[in-house]
Amino acid sequence: MPDTGTSRLQLLRGVVHPWHHDIFGHMNVRHYAPFFDDATFHLYSALGVGIQQVLDEFGVHIVTAKAETNFLRELTAGDIFLIDGAVVRLGTKSCTHQLRMIHVETGAVHATYDLTEVFFDPETRRSAPMPQAVRQKMERFLV
């Protein structure tokens, strides 16, 4: 298994199946999104700031403001991959993460997912400051 670095968290493992293929014989772009989205939910738990916990304790949750996927190498049926992630920026009301889809056997990075998320107050329907306790936990994983 590839070394993903000490600040990067392993979040999700998956396998490419034939039904993920498009007419060109590789995993279609539409199938990357669910894998990366699932990994993002695991990210917060791995950071020690579970999404429901943040809502219960601080009255805020996280919403996606921007997501960018970069496709670097093809994946085909039978390829197994892991998704790792790290915090790459902490703002006052938002944070940015980078996730990578890595081939388990070769260590090659097949795709990256850059995600900006905003802390959000569901009552006011506006952005909210990042709780300090959440910031402290996330700072440990800042790369």
C-alpha positions as CSV (number, residue, x, y, z in Angstrom):
1,M,0.0,0.0,0.0
2,P,1.3,3.5,-0.8
3,D,2.5,5.8,2.0
4,T,0.0,8.6,2.1
5,G,2.0,10.8,4.5
6,T,1.5,11.4,8.2
7,S,-0.9,14.4,7.7
8,R,-3.1,12.6,5.2
9,L,-5.9,10.4,6.4
10,Q,-7.1,7.3,4.7
11,L,-10.8,7.7,4.2
12,L,-12.3,5.2,1.8
13,R,-11.4,2.2,-0.3
14,G,-13.1,1.1,-3.5
15,V,-13.0,-1.0,-6.6
16,V,-13.8,-0.1,-10.2
17,H,-16.5,-2.4,-11.6
18,P,-17.4,-2.9,-15.3
19,W,-20.7,-0.9,-14.8
20,H,-18.5,2.2,-13.9
21,H,-17.1,2.1,-17.5
22,D,-18.2,4.5,-20.3
23,I,-18.1,3.8,-24.0
24,F,-14.3,4.4,-24.0
25,G,-13.6,1.6,-21.6
26,H,-12.6,3.5,-18.4
27,M,-14.4,4.7,-15.3
28,N,-16.7,7.5,-16.4
29,V,-16.4,10.9,-14.7
30,R,-19.9,10.5,-13.2
31,H,-18.7,7.8,-10.8
32,Y,-15.9,9.7,-9.2
33,A,-18.3,12.1,-7.5
34,P,-20.0,9.5,-5.2
35,F,-16.6,8.1,-4.1
36,F,-15.2,11.5,-3.3
37,D,-18.5,12.6,-1.6
38,D,-18.5,9.5,0.6
39,A,-14.9,10.0,1.5
40,T,-15.6,13.6,2.6
41,F,-18.1,12.4,5.2
42,H,-15.4,10.1,6.5
43,L,-13.0,13.0,6.5
44,Y,-14.7,14.9,9.3
45,S,-15.0,11.9,11.5
46,A,-11.3,11.1,11.0
47,L,-10.5,14.7,11.9
48,G,-12.4,14.2,15.2
49,V,-15.1,16.6,14.3
50,G,-18.1,14.5,13.4
51,I,-20.7,16.4,11.4
52,Q,-23.6,15.7,13.7
53,Q,-21.4,16.5,16.7
54,V,-20.6,19.9,15.3
55,L,-24.3,20.6,14.7
56,D,-25.3,19.5,18.2
57,E,-22.5,21.3,20.0
58,F,-22.1,24.5,18.0
59,G,-25.4,24.8,16.0
60,V,-23.6,24.9,12.6
61,H,-22.9,22.4,9.9
62,I,-20.8,22.3,6.8
63,V,-21.9,23.0,3.2
64,T,-19.9,22.6,0.0
65,A,-19.1,25.9,-1.7
66,K,-16.8,24.6,-4.4
67,A,-15.6,21.3,-5.6
68,E,-13.1,20.6,-8.4
69,T,-12.2,17.2,-9.7
70,N,-9.0,16.7,-11.6
71,F,-8.7,13.5,-13.7
72,L,-5.1,12.4,-14.0
73,R,-5.1,8.7,-15.1
74,E,-7.6,6.2,-16.2
75,L,-9.1,3.6,-13.9
76,T,-10.5,0.4,-15.4
77,A,-12.5,-2.6,-14.1
78,G,-10.6,-4.4,-11.3
79,D,-8.6,-1.4,-10.2
80,I,-8.6,-1.0,-6.5
81,F,-8.1,2.4,-5.0
82,L,-8.0,4.3,-1.7
83,I,-9.0,7.9,-1.1
84,D,-7.0,9.9,1.3
85,G,-7.4,13.5,2.4
86,A,-5.9,16.5,4.2
87,V,-6.8,20.0,5.3
88,V,-5.0,22.5,3.0
89,R,-6.5,25.8,4.2
90,L,-8.4,27.1,7.3
91,G,-10.2,30.4,7.0
92,T,-12.5,32.1,9.5
93,K,-15.7,30.6,8.1
94,S,-14.4,28.0,5.6
95,C,-11.8,25.3,5.0
96,T,-10.4,23.6,2.0
97,H,-9.5,20.0,1.7
98,Q,-7.7,18.0,-0.9
99,L,-8.6,14.4,-1.5
100,R,-6.6,12.0,-3.7
101,M,-7.8,8.8,-5.4
102,I,-4.7,6.5,-5.3
103,H,-4.3,3.1,-7.0
104,V,-3.6,0.7,-4.1
105,E,-1.2,-1.5,-6.0
106,T,0.8,1.1,-7.9
107,G,0.6,4.2,-5.7
108,A,-0.3,6.3,-8.7
109,V,-2.7,9.2,-8.1
110,H,-5.6,8.9,-10.5
111,A,-7.7,11.9,-9.5
112,T,-7.7,14.8,-7.0
113,Y,-10.7,16.5,-5.5
114,D,-10.3,20.0,-4.1
115,L,-13.2,21.0,-1.9
116,T,-14.0,24.3,-0.2
117,E,-16.6,24.0,2.6
118,V,-18.3,26.7,4.6
119,F,-19.6,26.6,8.1
120,F,-23.3,27.4,7.9
121,D,-25.9,28.4,10.5
122,P,-29.1,26.5,9.5
123,E,-31.3,29.0,11.4
124,T,-30.0,32.2,9.8
125,R,-29.2,30.4,6.5
126,R,-25.9,32.3,6.4
127,S,-22.2,31.4,6.8
128,A,-21.0,31.2,10.4
129,P,-17.6,31.4,12.1
130,M,-15.7,28.1,12.4
131,P,-15.9,27.0,16.0
132,Q,-12.6,27.3,17.7
133,A,-12.7,23.7,19.0
134,V,-13.2,22.5,15.5
135,R,-10.3,24.7,14.2
136,Q,-8.0,23.3,16.8
137,K,-8.7,19.7,15.8
138,M,-8.4,20.5,12.1
139,E,-5.1,22.4,12.5
140,R,-3.4,19.1,13.4
141,F,-4.0,17.9,9.9
142,L,-3.1,21.0,8.0
143,V,-0.6,20.4,5.2
